[in-house]
Amino acid sequence: MVHGDGLVTEHERADDEIIVSVRGLANRFGEQIVHEGLDLDVRRGEILGVVGGSGTGKSVLMRSILALRRPDEGRIEVLGVDARSEDPHDRRHIERNTGVLFQDGALFSSLTVGENVQVPLKEYYPHLPDSLRYELALLKVKLSGLPADALDKLPSQLSGGMRKRAGLARALALDPPLLFLDEPTAGLDPIGAAAFDQLIKTLQEALGLTVFLITHDLDTLYAICDRIAVLADRKVIAVAPMAEIEKLDHPWAHEYFHGPRARAAQDAREREGRAPQTQAI
């Protein structure tokens, strides 16, 4: 794809199904222009990592796609539906088919984990028996890597990593095909972050998810993302696999992908690749 600033990324393939399409997006807050002429496609079945410096509007972009914010200009289609539509059926279609994990988990503090996971189930399937809703919530909790006894705990009784997994369980409650994650490994130690990355990858492959993932974590980008979208200069300046993104001739991108932390992440990946493989006995 060739973007307006002349940067060239990988060629689009005709057979790739686009399930999120953003064209000409503009978001303004008074005199502040966050996005102007932003274009982006998300392909079915991929994990798309979204990166950018502070103030580039990564979360604003996500909220625009989810119809949580009405942009000033542009066209957004999500799973074939106009995200700017005022039709309640269109908005409900987007809500029903997308799961969201916000950075802080956004759990209801007065509800148990199980009750939190059941909130969307009660909204969309009000006639389900309580026992079935409980079993579905338990299944999602286990899918998210939490023990069964976490179901009856309050968010305040969980560690930060467990709260993120509880938020993920709620995001998966309705079996959405499209999952949005906002800084899912923020605040986690390296071991916890790596485990969460692997969980996302496993769920994506097992459930056939498409994942829109905002992150600053270079390890996450290298470990699980199929493509990287780079936000700068009020738009997406490039979207491509990591090998191509590393070649970008842009000041922020060069510093981000070739700075000390990037080199450390690359070295870690190389060491992992060289590590001897042990055979299971």
C-alpha positions in Angstrom: 0.0 0.0 0.0 1.3 3.5 -0.9 0.3 6.2 1.5 0.0 9.9 0.9 3.5 10.7 2.2 5.1 8.3 -0.3 5.9 5.5 2.1 5.4 2.1 0.5 4.3 -1.0 2.4 3.4 -4.5 1.3 1.1 -5.0 -1.7 -2.6 -5.6 -0.9 -3.9 -9.0 -1.9 -7.2 -9.1 -3.7 -8.4 -12.1 -1.8 -7.9 -10.5 1.7 -11.3 -9.9 3.3 -11.5 -6.4 4.8 -13.8 -6.4 7.8 -12.9 -2.9 9.1 -12.5 -0.1 6.5 -11.6 3.5 7.4 -11.4 6.2 4.8 -10.7 9.9 5.1 -11.2 9.9 8.9 -10.9 13.3 10.7 -11.2 13.8 14.4 -10.9 17.2 15.9 -11.2 18.6 19.4 -11.6 22.3 19.1 -8.5 23.7 17.5 -6.6 20.4 18.0 -6.6 18.1 14.9 -5.9 14.5 15.9 -6.7 12.8 12.6 -6.9 14.2 9.1 -7.4 12.0 6.0 -6.7 8.8 7.9 -7.1 5.5 6.0 -6.9 2.0 7.4 -8.0 -1.6 6.6 -8.2 -4.5 9.0 -8.2 -8.0 7.5 -10.2 -10.9 8.8 -8.2 -13.2 11.0 -5.2 -11.0 11.6 -3.7 -9.5 14.7 -3.1 -5.8 13.8 -0.8 -3.9 16.1 -1.5 -0.2 16.3 1.4 2.1 17.4 2.1 5.8 17.6 3.5 8.5 19.8 1.6 10.2 22.5 -1.3 12.3 21.1 -1.5 10.4 17.8 -5.1 9.3 18.7 -4.8 5.5 18.9 -7.6 5.2 21.4 -9.6 7.9 19.5 -9.3 5.8 16.4 -10.5 2.7 18.2 -13.5 4.5 19.7 -14.4 5.9 16.2 -14.4 2.4 14.8 -16.5 1.2 17.6 -19.0 4.0 17.1 -18.3 5.3 20.6 -17.2 8.6 19.1 -18.7 10.2 16.0 -15.8 11.5 13.8 -15.9 14.9 12.2 -15.3 13.4 8.7 -14.8 10.1 6.9 -16.3 6.8 6.3 -16.0 3.7 8.6 -17.4 0.3 7.9 -17.3 -2.5 10.5 -18.4 -6.0 9.4 -20.3 -4.4 6.5 -22.1 -1.8 8.7 -21.7 2.0 8.6 -20.2 2.9 12.0 -21.6 6.4 11.6 -25.1 5.2 11.1 -27.8 6.5 13.5 -29.9 3.4 13.0 -30.0 1.6 16.3 -30.0 -1.8 14.5 -26.6 -0.9 12.9 -25.1 0.2 16.2 -26.4 -2.9 17.9 -24.8 -5.0 15.2 -21.4 -3.5 15.8 -21.8 -3.8 19.6 -22.9 -7.4 19.4 -20.0 -8.4 17.1 -17.1 -6.6 18.8 -15.5 -7.3 22.1 -13.4 -4.6 23.9 -10.7 -4.8 26.6 -10.0 -1.3 27.8 -6.7 -0.5 29.3 -7.9 -0.5 32.9 -10.3 -3.5 32.4 -13.3 -1.2 33.0 -14.9 -3.8 35.3 -17.8 -2.9 37.6 -16.2 -2.8 41.0 -19.4 -3.8 42.9 -19.9 -7.0 40.8 -18.0 -10.3 40.9 -16.0 -11.4 38.0 -18.8 -13.8 37.0 -21.4 -11.1 37.2 -19.2 -8.8 35.1 -19.0 -11.4 32.4 -22.7 -12.0 32.5 -23.6 -8.3 31.9 -23.5 -8.5 28.1 -25.2 -11.9 28.2 -28.1 -10.4 30.2 -28.4 -7.5 27.8 -28.4 -9.6 24.6 -29.9 -12.8 25.9 -32.3 -11.8 28.7 -34.3 -15.0 28.5 -31.4 -17.4 29.1 -31.7 -19.4 32.4 -29.5 -18.1 35.2 -27.8 -21.5 35.3 -26.8 -21.4 31.7 -25.5 -17.8 31.9 -23.4 -18.9 34.9 -21.9 -21.8 32.9 -21.2 -19.5 29.9 -19.4 -17.1 32.2 -17.4 -19.9 33.8 -16.4 -21.0 30.3 -15.2 -17.5 29.3 -13.3 -17.1 32.6 -11.5 -20.4 32.0 -10.8 -19.5 28.3 -9.1 -16.3 29.6 -6.7 -18.3 31.8 -8.4 -17.7 35.2 -9.1 -20.4 37.8 -12.8 -21.2 38.3 -12.8 -19.7 41.8 -12.1 -16.3 40.3 -15.7 -16.2 39.2 -17.0 -15.3 42.6 -14.3 -12.7 43.4 -14.6 -9.0 43.2 -12.1 -7.1 40.9 -10.5 -5.6 44.0 -9.5 -9.1 45.1 -7.6 -9.8 41.9 -4.1 -8.8 40.8 -3.7 -6.4 37.9 -3.0 -9.3 35.5 -6.0 -11.2 36.7 -8.2 -8.2 36.2 -7.1 -7.9 32.6 -8.0 -11.5 32.1 -11.4 -10.9 33.7 -11.9 -8.0 31.3 -10.9 -10.2 28.4 -13.5 -12.9 29.6 -16.2 -10.2 29.5 -15.0 -9.0 26.0 -15.4 -12.6 24.8 -18.8 -13.2 26.4 -20.8 -12.9 23.2 -18.3 -14.8 21.0 -17.5 -11.7 18.9 -15.5 -12.2 15.7 -13.7 -8.8 16.2 -11.7 -8.1 19.4 -10.3 -4.7 20.4 -7.5 -4.5 23.0 -6.2 -1.2 24.4 -2.7 -1.6 25.9 -3.5 -5.1 27.2 0.0 -5.7 28.7 0.4 -2.2 30.2 1.5 -2.5 33.9 2.3 -6.2 33.7 5.8 -7.6 34.4 7.7 -9.2 31.5 6.6 -12.7 32.4 3.0 -11.7 32.8 3.0 -9.7 29.6 4.5 -12.6 27.6 1.9 -15.0 29.0 -0.9 -12.5 28.1 0.5 -12.2 24.5 0.5 -16.0 24.2 -3.1 -16.1 25.5 -4.2 -13.6 22.8 -2.4 -15.6 20.1 -3.9 -18.9 21.2 -7.4 -17.5 21.4 -7.1 -15.8 18.1 -6.1 -19.0 16.4 -8.6 -21.2 18.3 -11.6 -18.9 17.9 -10.8 -17.4 14.5 -10.7 -13.8 15.9 -9.6 -10.6 14.2 -7.7 -8.5 16.8 -7.1 -4.7 16.7 -4.4 -4.2 19.3 -3.1 -0.9 20.6 0.2 -1.3 22.3 3.5 0.3 23.1 5.0 -3.1 23.9 7.7 -4.0 21.3 7.8 -7.5 22.5 4.0 -7.9 21.7 4.6 -6.5 18.3 7.3 -8.9 17.5 5.7 -11.9 19.2 2.1 -12.0 17.9 1.2 -9.2 15.4 0.8 -10.0 11.7 0.9 -6.4 10.6 1.7 -3.1 12.3 -0.1 0.2 11.7 1.9 3.3 12.5 0.1 6.5 13.4 2.0 9.8 12.8 1.3 13.1 11.2 -2.4 12.7 11.9 -2.8 9.6 9.8 -1.6 6.0 9.3 1.7 6.5 7.6 2.2 2.8 6.9 0.7 -0.7 7.6 2.8 -3.8 7.0 4.5 -6.8 8.6 7.3 -5.9 11.0 10.1 -6.6 8.5 8.8 -3.8 6.3 7.9 -1.4 9.1 11.5 -1.5 10.4 12.5 0.0 7.1 10.3 3.1 7.4 12.2 6.4 6.9 10.3 8.5 9.4 11.8 10.1 12.5 9.4 8.7 15.1 9.2 5.3 13.5 13.0 5.1 13.2 13.5 6.0 16.8 10.8 3.7 18.0 11.8 0.6 16.0 15.6 1.1 16.2 16.1 2.6 19.6 17.6 0.9 22.6 14.3 -0.8 23.7 13.7 -2.1 20.1 17.2 -3.6 20.0 16.6 -5.3 23.3 13.4 -6.8 22.0 15.1 -7.9 18.8 18.0 -9.5 20.8 15.5 -11.3 23.0 13.7 -12.7 20.0 17.0 -13.9 18.4 18.0 -15.6 21.7 14.7 -17.3 21.8 15.2 -18.5 18.2 18.6 -19.9 19.0 17.6 -21.6 22.3 17.9 -25.4 22.1 14.5 -27.1 21.8 13.9 -29.7 24.5 12.0 -32.8 23.7 9.0 -33.9 25.8 9.5 -37.1 27.6 
